[in-house]
């Protein structure tokens, strides 16, 4: 599938895509879902640039889906974004962590299973401030555990 006109030039992205495999994954999403993925992806990279405890983000495919890790600082637990169906996608967190449980408690209005996944509809407006809190829970998970 060829990229659509709003997303064809990787060089126009604020944070260029790191590989052909990841690019291919994104280009196979519907335009509405692609927009949500790029928005969340940007927030992850913005957090990494704003907080030296998070450090550099490595974006790769895990289980065939875009995943974000903190390889240098090892501050975080992996965040994975995946299409669930044509109208829904999820952010997945390691099920051996407390991340999803914390999100389910803090944001009961969101569709979080409390174990590993936070679900969104492609038509849902996502609160940046709330999702930033959730992303930080994952990207700083190991640092937060050390402080307890």
Secondary structure as the mmCIF struct_conf table of DSSP 4:
data_model
#
loop_
_struct_conf.conf_type_id
_struct_conf.id
_struct_conf.beg_label_comp_id
_struct_conf.beg_label_asym_id
_struct_conf.beg_label_seq_id
_struct_conf.end_label_comp_id
_struct_conf.end_label_asym_id
_struct_conf.end_label_seq_id
HELX_LH_PP_P HELX_LH_PP_P1 UNK A 2 UNK A 4
HELX_RH_3T_P HELX_RH_3T_P1 UNK A 5 UNK A 7
HELX_RH_3T_P HELX_RH_3T_P2 UNK A 10 UNK A 12
BEND BEND1 UNK A 13 UNK A 15
HELX_RH_AL_P HELX_RH_AL_P1 UNK A 20 UNK A 27
TURN_TY1_P TURN_TY1_P1 UNK A 28 UNK A 28
BEND BEND2 UNK A 29 UNK A 29
HELX_RH_AL_P HELX_RH_AL_P2 UNK A 31 UNK A 50
TURN_TY1_P TURN_TY1_P2 UNK A 52 UNK A 54
STRN STRN1 UNK A 58 UNK A 62
TURN_TY1_P TURN_TY1_P3 UNK A 63 UNK A 64
STRN STRN2 UNK A 65 UNK A 69
TURN_TY1_P TURN_TY1_P4 UNK A 71 UNK A 73
BEND BEND3 UNK A 76 UNK A 76
STRN STRN3 UNK A 79 UNK A 85
TURN_TY1_P TURN_TY1_P5 UNK A 86 UNK A 87
STRN STRN4 UNK A 88 UNK A 93
TURN_TY1_P TURN_TY1_P6 UNK A 95 UNK A 96
BEND BEND4 UNK A 97 UNK A 98
HELX_RH_AL_P HELX_RH_AL_P3 UNK A 99 UNK A 106
TURN_TY1_P TURN_TY1_P7 UNK A 107 UNK A 109
BEND BEND5 UNK A 110 UNK A 110
STRN STRN5 UNK A 111 UNK A 112
BEND BEND6 UNK A 114 UNK A 116
STRN STRN6 UNK A 117 UNK A 121
TURN_TY1_P TURN_TY1_P8 UNK A 122 UNK A 123
BEND BEND7 UNK A 124 UNK A 124
HELX_LH_PP_P HELX_LH_PP_P2 UNK A 125 UNK A 127
HELX_RH_AL_P HELX_RH_AL_P4 UNK A 128 UNK A 139
TURN_TY1_P TURN_TY1_P9 UNK A 140 UNK A 140
HELX_RH_AL_P HELX_RH_AL_P5 UNK A 141 UNK A 147
#
